Amino acid sequence: MSLSNKYISINPFTGQLIQEFPDWNRQRIKESISLSRDAYLKWHTTDISVRKKFLSSLATYLRQKVDEWAHVITSEMGKPINQSKAEILKSARLCDYYHDQLEPFSVDRKINLDGKKYGLVKAQPQGAVLGVMPWNFPVWQAIRFAVPVISGGNVVILKHAQNVGITAGLIEDAIRHASGIEGVLVNTYVSHEDAAMYLADDHVIGASLTGSERAGVAIGHLAGINIKKTVMELGGSDVFIVMDDADFDLSVKTAVNARLNNNGQTCIAAKRFFVHQNIYTNWIEAYKTILENIKIGDPKDTSNELSGLARNDLAATLSDQVMSTIKMGGQKVLSGGVDANNPSVYHPEIVVNIPDNSPLAIEETFGPVAAVFSFKDEEEMLTRVNLSRYGLGASVWSQDTKRALSIAERVQSGSVAINQMMSSDPRLPFGGIKKSGFGREMSQEGFMEFLNLKTIIVNNE
C-alpha cells in the first residue's frame, strides 16, 4: 500500500498494523519551531568538548540499543535483521569519526595577505536544518545527515518517511539523551505540504533531502522561494562495469551483494551491469546460479538473505518496469517477480537484451532486478553508461588499476569504487551529480555544508 501523507507503521512482510501517528496541526508545528529555536540558543555556544562528549555518548547509546532498534527497523520497513544491525553500527562509527575529527575540522583558517594583513575563515553555525529522510536506511540516513550538522553547532528538524515513524522517534530520543538538551533534534509528523512552514521560518537556514527526484523538486522549490540552501541525494541507476580482465569470481559474488543489499532498495545499489562480451555468457551463468539459491523469507530469520520490499506498491511498480522492458524487447534469463502468496516479496530476476530507452535502462529500480548489458568497445560502453540522467555511484572491475582508474575518471557520477561494491564511508564526501542531486554529506565537506564560512580581514598596519 502507498502511505501518502499519513504516518502509519505497517510490517510489510506480515501486513500487520504496528502503529499510527496523529498528524500535527499548525499550532504543533509552531511549537516545534519554538522548541528548536530555544535549543539552538543553548547548543550553538557549546564548547567543542561538549560536542565531543555528545558524539561519544551517541555512539555508545547506538551500540547499546542495536538489538532493540534492529527489531524496530525490520518490523517497519522489512530489511533482513542482520542488515538492520549493521546499519546501526555503521551509524555509531560515523559518530566515532566526527568525534576524532571535530577539532581539526573546527580550526579557523588563517590566510596571510599583504604586509601585516591576514584573513580568518571561521565556520559558524546558523540555525536549524530541515532533514527530509527516506525509509530505506532509516537510522543511517538520518544519522549521517544529523550528526555533522549538530557537531558544527546547528540543530536539526527531522521529517522522516511516513512508514518509519517509530524509528524516527527513537532517533529523537537518542539525540536528546546524548546532548542533554530538548530540541537539538526535533522529530515531526507533518504532511509534505505542512513541511513548507519550516522552510518559511527564518530559524531554518536550509534543508537536506535524501529521496526521489520528485521530492527533490518539491523541496528545492520551497527552499528556492525562501532563499535557503539545500543538499540533495536523489535517485540513482548505478553501473557495475566488469572488464574482461576482472577477478571473475569476486566480481560475480560482489555483484550479488551489490544488487540485493537491503532487498535491492538502495540508491547506490548496482542496477545496470555492463559486462565485457568476452566473459558475458559465463558471468551471467555464474551470477544466475547464486541468485537462484538465495534464501528468501521472514526478515527476522537470520538465515534469510532476502525478504519483502518496504511496501507492496513498490513490488508492483518494479514488476511494471520489468514487464514494460520485456515488451520493448528485453529478455529474462532468470524469472522471479512478485510472490504469489506475499505481495511484498519480489523474487530476483535477471534481464538482458535491454533497449537503451526502456525502463530498466533509464529509470531507477528499487528491488532485486538486475539489468545486464554486454559490451565490446570501452568508449561505446562509456557513452551508453553516461546517457543516464543519474550520476550517484558506480563500480569498475579490472585487475589493471590504471585501466580501471581511467574508466572511473570518465564515468559521470559522484563516486566510483574500483574492485569493490560501492558503499558510502564517513571519511569520504558522498553525493551525486545530474539528477542524482548536489552537495555532499560526510567527511569535512559534509561538516561544512550548512556552516557560515565567515571571512574576517585584519589589518595590523
C-alpha positions as CSV (number, residue, x, y, z in Angstrom):
1,M,0.0,0.0,0.0
2,S,1.1,3.6,-0.5
3,L,1.2,5.6,2.7
4,S,0.6,9.1,1.1
5,N,1.0,11.8,3.8
6,K,-0.2,9.6,6.7
7,Y,2.4,8.3,9.3
8,I,1.5,4.6,9.5
9,S,3.9,1.8,10.5
10,I,2.9,-1.5,8.9
11,N,5.1,-4.6,8.9
12,P,5.5,-5.1,5.1
13,F,6.2,-8.8,5.4
14,T,3.2,-9.7,7.5
15,G,0.9,-6.8,6.6
16,Q,0.2,-6.2,10.3
17,L,-0.5,-2.7,11.5
18,I,2.0,-1.7,14.2
19,Q,1.2,2.0,15.0
20,E,-0.4,5.1,13.6
21,F,0.7,8.6,14.4
22,P,-1.7,11.6,14.6
23,D,-1.0,14.4,12.1
24,W,0.5,17.5,13.6
25,N,-1.6,20.7,13.3
26,R,-0.2,24.1,12.6
27,Q,0.0,25.0,16.2
28,R,2.1,21.9,17.0
29,I,4.4,22.9,14.1
30,K,4.9,26.4,15.5
31,E,5.6,24.9,18.9
32,S,8.3,22.6,17.4
33,I,10.0,25.6,15.8
34,S,10.0,27.4,19.1
35,L,11.5,24.4,20.8
36,S,14.1,24.1,18.1
37,R,15.0,27.8,18.4
38,D,15.4,27.6,22.1
39,A,17.7,24.5,21.7
40,Y,19.8,26.3,19.2
41,L,20.4,29.2,21.6
42,K,21.8,26.8,24.1
43,W,23.6,24.4,21.7
44,H,25.4,26.7,19.3
45,T,27.5,28.3,22.0
46,T,28.7,25.0,23.5
47,D,32.4,24.2,23.6
48,I,33.9,21.6,21.3
49,S,34.5,19.4,24.4
50,V,30.7,19.3,25.0
51,R,30.0,18.3,21.4
52,K,32.7,15.6,21.5
53,K,31.0,14.3,24.6
54,F,27.7,14.3,22.7
55,L,29.3,12.3,19.9
56,S,30.8,9.7,22.3
57,S,27.6,9.4,24.2
58,L,25.5,8.9,21.0
59,A,27.9,6.2,19.7
60,T,27.7,4.3,22.9
61,Y,23.9,4.6,23.0
62,L,23.5,3.3,19.5
63,R,25.7,0.3,20.3
64,Q,23.7,-0.4,23.4
65,K,20.4,-0.2,21.5
66,V,21.5,-2.2,18.4
67,D,19.3,-5.3,19.0
68,E,16.2,-3.3,20.1
69,W,16.5,-0.8,17.2
70,A,17.2,-3.5,14.6
71,H,13.9,-5.2,15.6
72,V,12.0,-2.0,15.0
73,I,13.7,-1.2,11.7
74,T,13.0,-4.7,10.4
75,S,9.4,-4.6,11.6
76,E,8.8,-1.2,10.0
77,M,10.5,-1.5,6.6
78,G,11.3,-5.2,6.2
79,K,15.1,-5.4,5.7
80,P,16.9,-8.6,6.9
81,I,17.6,-8.1,10.6
82,N,21.4,-8.6,10.3
83,Q,21.4,-5.7,7.9
84,S,19.4,-3.6,10.3
85,K,22.0,-4.2,13.0
86,A,24.8,-3.3,10.5
87,E,23.1,0.0,9.7
88,I,23.0,1.0,13.4
89,L,26.6,0.0,14.0
90,K,27.7,2.0,10.9
91,S,25.9,5.0,12.4
92,A,27.9,4.6,15.6
93,R,31.1,4.5,13.6
94,L,30.2,7.8,11.9
95,C,29.9,9.3,15.4
96,D,33.3,8.0,16.3
97,Y,34.7,9.6,13.1
98,Y,33.3,13.1,13.9
99,H,34.4,12.7,17.5
100,D,38.0,12.2,16.3
101,Q,37.9,14.9,13.6
102,L,35.8,17.6,15.3
103,E,38.8,19.7,16.5
104,P,40.7,19.8,13.2
105,F,37.5,20.4,11.3
106,S,36.7,23.4,13.6
107,V,40.1,25.2,13.4
108,D,40.0,28.7,11.9
109,R,41.9,29.1,8.7
110,K,44.4,31.9,8.7
111,I,45.5,33.3,5.3
112,N,48.4,35.8,5.2
113,L,47.7,38.8,2.9
114,D,49.8,41.8,2.0
115,G,52.1,43.2,4.7
116,K,50.6,42.7,8.2
117,K,47.2,41.9,6.8
118,Y,45.7,38.5,7.3
119,G,42.3,36.8,6.8
120,L,40.5,34.5,9.1
121,V,37.9,32.0,7.8
122,K,35.6,30.8,10.6
123,A,33.0,28.1,10.3
124,Q,30.0,29.2,12.3
125,P,26.5,27.7,13.0
126,Q,23.4,29.5,11.7
127,G,20.3,27.8,13.0
128,A,18.2,24.7,12.2
129,V,18.5,22.4,9.2
130,L,15.4,20.6,8.0
131,G,16.2,16.9,7.2
132,V,13.8,15.1,4.9
133,M,14.9,11.5,5.2
134,P,13.9,8.2,3.4
135,W,12.8,4.8,4.8
136,N,15.3,2.5,3.2
137,F,18.1,3.2,5.7
138,P,16.0,4.9,8.4
139,V,18.7,5.2,11.0
140,W,21.9,5.5,8.9
141,Q,20.5,8.2,6.5
142,A,19.1,10.3,9.4
143,I,22.3,10.0,11.5
144,R,24.7,10.7,8.6
145,F,22.8,13.9,7.9
146,A,22.2,15.0,11.5
147,V,25.5,14.3,13.2
148,P,27.7,16.6,11.1
149,V,25.0,19.3,11.3
150,I,24.8,19.1,15.1
151,S,28.5,18.7,15.6
152,G,29.0,22.1,13.9
153,G,26.6,23.8,16.3
154,N,23.4,23.8,14.3
155,V,20.3,21.9,15.3
156,V,18.0,19.6,13.3
157,I,14.3,19.3,12.4
158,L,13.6,15.9,11.1
159,K,10.8,15.0,8.7
160,H,11.2,11.2,8.3
161,A,9.4,8.9,5.9
162,Q,5.8,8.1,6.7
163,N,6.4,4.4,7.2
164,V,9.2,4.6,9.8
165,G,7.6,6.8,12.4
166,I,8.7,4.6,15.3
167,T,12.3,4.6,14.2
168,A,12.1,8.4,13.8
169,G,11.0,8.7,17.4
170,L,13.9,6.6,18.6
171,I,16.4,8.8,16.8
172,E,14.9,11.9,18.6
173,D,15.2,10.1,21.9
174,A,18.9,9.2,21.2
175,I,19.9,12.8,20.3
176,R,18.1,14.1,23.4
177,H,19.9,11.6,25.6
178,A,23.3,12.3,24.1
179,S,23.1,16.1,24.0
180,G,21.1,16.6,27.3
181,I,19.1,19.3,25.5
182,E,15.5,19.0,24.4
183,G,15.1,20.0,20.8
184,V,18.6,19.6,19.4
185,L,16.8,17.2,17.1
186,V,13.0,17.7,16.8
187,N,11.2,14.8,15.1
188,T,8.0,15.8,13.3
189,Y,4.9,14.1,12.0
190,V,3.8,16.5,9.3
191,S,2.4,16.3,5.8
192,H,4.5,17.2,2.8
193,E,2.5,20.4,2.4
194,D,2.9,21.5,6.0
195,A,6.7,20.9,5.8
196,A,6.7,24.2,3.9
197,M,6.1,26.0,7.3
198,Y,9.6,25.1,8.4
199,L,11.4,26.4,5.3
200,A,9.4,29.6,5.5
201,D,10.7,30.3,9.0
202,D,13.9,32.3,9.5
203,H,15.2,29.9,12.1
204,V,15.5,27.2,9.4
205,I,18.6,28.0,7.3
206,G,18.4,25.1,4.8
207,A,17.3,21.6,4.0
208,S,18.9,18.3,3.3
209,L,16.9,15.7,1.4
210,T,17.5,12.1,0.5
211,G,14.7,10.8,-1.6
212,S,13.1,10.8,-5.0
213,E,13.6,13.2,-7.8
214,R,10.0,14.4,-7.4
215,A,10.6,15.1,-3.7
216,G,13.8,17.0,-4.6
217,V,11.8,19.2,-7.0
218,A,9.3,20.0,-4.3
219,I,11.8,20.8,-1.5
220,G,14.0,22.6,-4.0
221,H,11.1,24.8,-5.0
222,L,10.2,25.6,-1.3
223,A,13.9,26.3,-0.5
224,G,14.3,28.5,-3.6
225,I,11.4,30.8,-2.9
226,N,12.7,31.2,0.7
227,I,16.4,31.6,-0.4
228,K,17.5,28.6,1.6
229,K,20.4,26.3,0.8
230,T,19.8,22.6,0.1
231,V,21.8,19.4,-0.2
232,M,20.1,16.7,-2.1
233,E,20.8,13.0,-2.6
234,L,18.2,11.8,-5.1
235,G,17.8,8.7,-7.2
236,G,20.5,6.5,-8.8
237,S,20.9,4.0,-11.5
238,D,24.4,2.9,-10.7
239,V,26.5,1.0,-13.1
240,F,28.7,-2.1,-12.3
241,I,31.3,-2.3,-15.1
242,V,33.1,-5.7,-15.4
243,M,36.1,-5.7,-17.8
244,D,37.4,-8.9,-19.3
245,D,40.4,-8.9,-17.0
246,A,38.4,-8.6,-13.8
247,D,38.6,-11.1,-10.9
248,F,35.7,-13.2,-12.2
249,D,34.6,-14.9,-9.1
250,L,34.9,-11.9,-6.8
251,S,33.1,-9.7,-9.3
252,V,30.2,-12.1,-9.5
253,K,29.9,-12.6,-5.8
254,T,30.1,-8.9,-5.1
255,A,27.5,-8.2,-7.8
256,V,25.0,-10.3,-5.9
257,N,25.5,-8.3,-2.7
258,A,25.6,-5.0,-4.7
259,R,22.1,-5.7,-6.1
260,L,20.4,-7.5,-3.2
261,N,21.6,-5.5,-0.2
262,N,18.6,-4.0,1.6
263,N,16.4,-6.1,-0.7
264,G,17.7,-4.1,-3.6
265,Q,16.3,-0.9,-2.1
266,T,19.4,1.2,-2.1
267,C,20.1,4.4,-4.1
268,I,23.7,3.3,-4.7
269,A,22.9,-0.3,-5.4
270,A,24.3,-1.7,-8.6
271,K,21.3,-1.7,-11.0
272,R,22.9,-1.7,-14.5
273,F,25.6,-4.3,-15.1
274,F,27.9,-3.8,-18.1
275,V,29.9,-6.9,-18.7
276,H,32.5,-7.3,-21.4
277,Q,31.4,-9.7,-24.2
278,N,34.5,-12.0,-23.7
279,I,33.1,-13.1,-20.3
280,Y,29.5,-12.1,-20.6
281,T,27.9,-15.6,-21.1
282,N,29.9,-17.2,-18.3
283,W,29.4,-14.3,-16.0
284,I,25.7,-14.3,-16.3
285,E,25.5,-18.1,-15.7
286,A,27.6,-17.7,-12.5
287,Y,25.5,-14.8,-11.4
288,K,22.3,-16.6,-12.1
289,T,23.4,-19.7,-10.2
290,I,23.9,-17.7,-7.0
291,L,20.6,-15.8,-7.4
292,E,18.7,-19.0,-7.9
293,N,19.9,-20.2,-4.5
294,I,19.2,-17.1,-2.4
295,K,17.2,-17.9,0.7
296,I,14.1,-15.7,0.8
297,G,11.7,-15.4,3.8
298,D,10.9,-13.7,7.1
299,P,13.4,-10.9,7.6
300,K,13.7,-11.7,11.3
301,D,15.1,-15.1,10.5
302,T,18.8,-14.5,10.3
303,S,19.3,-17.4,7.8
304,N,17.3,-15.5,5.1
305,E,19.2,-13.3,2.7
306,L,16.2,-11.6,1.1
307,S,12.8,-10.7,2.3
308,G,10.0,-8.4,1.2
309,L,10.1,-4.8,-0.1
310,A,9.1,-2.0,2.2
311,R,5.6,-1.7,0.7
312,N,3.5,-3.8,-1.7
313,D,3.2,-1.0,-4.2
314,L,7.0,-0.9,-4.6
315,A,6.9,-4.6,-5.7
316,A,4.1,-3.8,-8.1
317,T,6.0,-0.8,-9.6
318,L,9.1,-2.9,-10.1
319,S,7.0,-5.6,-11.9
320,D,5.6,-2.9,-14.2
321,Q,9.1,-1.7,-15.1
322,V,10.2,-5.2,-15.9
323,M,7.2,-6.0,-18.0
324,S,7.5,-2.8,-19.9
325,T,11.1,-3.6,-20.7
326,I,10.2,-7.1,-21.8
327,K,7.5,-5.7,-24.2
328,M,10.2,-3.4,-25.7
329,G,12.5,-6.4,-26.5
330,G,14.2,-7.4,-23.2
331,Q,14.5,-11.0,-22.2
332,K,14.5,-12.7,-18.8
333,V,17.3,-15.2,-18.2
334,L,16.1,-15.6,-14.6
335,S,12.4,-15.2,-13.9
336,G,11.1,-14.3,-10.5
337,G,8.8,-11.4,-9.7
338,V,6.1,-10.8,-7.2
339,D,5.4,-13.8,-4.9
340,A,2.1,-15.5,-5.4
341,N,1.3,-15.6,-1.6
342,N,3.1,-12.4,-0.3
343,P,2.8,-9.3,-2.4
344,S,5.7,-7.6,-0.7
345,V,8.2,-10.3,-1.8
346,Y,9.9,-9.9,-5.2
347,H,12.0,-12.9,-6.3
348,P,15.2,-12.0,-8.1
349,E,15.3,-11.5,-11.8
350,I,17.9,-11.0,-14.5
351,V,17.0,-9.2,-17.7
352,V,19.2,-9.0,-20.8
353,N,18.9,-7.6,-24.4
354,I,17.6,-4.4,-22.8
355,P,16.8,-1.5,-25.1
356,D,18.6,1.7,-24.2
357,N,15.2,3.6,-23.9
358,S,13.5,1.0,-21.7
359,P,12.6,1.5,-18.0
360,L,15.4,-0.9,-16.8
361,A,17.9,1.2,-18.7
362,I,16.8,4.7,-17.9
363,E,14.8,4.5,-14.6
364,E,15.8,3.9,-11.0
365,T,14.7,0.4,-9.9
366,F,14.2,-0.4,-6.3
367,G,14.3,-4.2,-5.8
368,P,16.2,-7.4,-6.8
369,V,16.2,-7.0,-10.6
370,A,19.5,-6.9,-12.4
371,A,19.7,-5.3,-15.9
372,V,22.7,-6.8,-17.7
373,F,24.3,-5.3,-20.8
374,S,27.0,-6.7,-23.0
375,F,29.8,-4.5,-24.5
376,K,32.9,-4.9,-26.6
377,D,34.3,-1.4,-27.0
378,E,35.3,0.6,-23.9
379,E,34.4,4.0,-25.5
380,E,31.0,2.8,-26.7
381,M,30.3,1.4,-23.2
382,L,31.1,4.7,-21.5
383,T,28.8,6.5,-23.9
384,R,25.9,4.2,-23.0
385,V,26.7,4.4,-19.3
386,N,26.8,8.2,-19.3
387,L,23.5,8.5,-21.1
388,S,21.8,8.0,-17.8
389,R,20.1,11.0,-16.2
390,Y,21.5,9.9,-12.9
391,G,25.0,10.2,-11.6
392,L,25.3,8.9,-8.0
393,G,27.7,6.0,-7.8
394,A,29.5,3.3,-9.9
395,S,31.7,0.3,-9.6
396,V,34.5,-0.7,-12.0
397,W,36.2,-4.1,-12.1
398,S,39.6,-4.7,-13.7
399,Q,42.9,-6.1,-12.4
400,D,44.6,-3.4,-14.3
401,T,44.4,-0.5,-11.8
402,K,45.5,2.1,-14.4
403,R,42.8,1.0,-16.8
404,A,40.2,1.0,-14.0
405,L,41.1,4.5,-12.9
406,S,40.9,5.7,-16.5
407,I,37.4,4.4,-16.7
408,A,36.4,5.7,-13.3
409,E,37.5,9.2,-14.2
410,R,35.2,9.2,-17.2
411,V,32.1,7.7,-15.6
412,Q,29.8,10.6,-14.8
413,S,29.0,10.1,-11.1
414,G,29.7,11.5,-7.7
415,S,31.6,8.3,-6.5
416,V,33.2,5.3,-8.1
417,A,34.5,2.2,-6.4
418,I,37.2,0.0,-8.0
419,N,37.1,-3.7,-7.4
420,Q,34.6,-3.4,-4.6
421,M,31.0,-2.7,-4.0
422,M,30.0,1.0,-4.0
423,S,29.4,2.0,-0.4
424,S,29.5,5.3,1.5
425,D,32.2,5.9,4.1
426,P,32.1,8.6,6.8
427,R,35.7,9.5,5.9
428,L,34.8,10.4,2.3
429,P,32.4,13.0,0.8
430,F,29.3,11.5,-0.6
431,G,26.8,12.8,-3.1
432,G,25.7,12.8,-6.7
433,I,25.6,14.9,-9.9
434,K,23.0,15.3,-12.7
435,K,19.5,14.2,-11.5
436,S,21.1,12.4,-8.5
437,G,21.4,15.7,-6.7
438,F,24.1,18.0,-5.4
439,G,26.1,18.9,-2.3
440,R,28.0,16.5,-0.2
441,E,27.4,14.6,3.0
442,M,30.0,13.2,5.5
443,S,33.8,13.9,5.7
444,Q,34.8,17.6,6.1
445,E,32.8,18.6,3.1
446,G,29.6,17.4,4.7
447,F,30.5,19.1,8.0
448,M,30.9,22.5,6.3
449,E,27.7,22.4,4.1
450,F,25.4,24.3,6.5
451,L,28.0,26.4,8.3
452,N,28.6,30.0,7.6
453,L,32.2,30.4,6.3
454,K,32.7,33.8,7.7
455,T,35.7,35.8,6.4
456,I,37.3,38.3,8.7
457,I,40.1,40.6,7.4
458,V,42.6,42.0,9.9
459,N,44.9,45.0,9.1
460,N,47.6,45.5,11.7
461,E,49.5,48.1,9.7
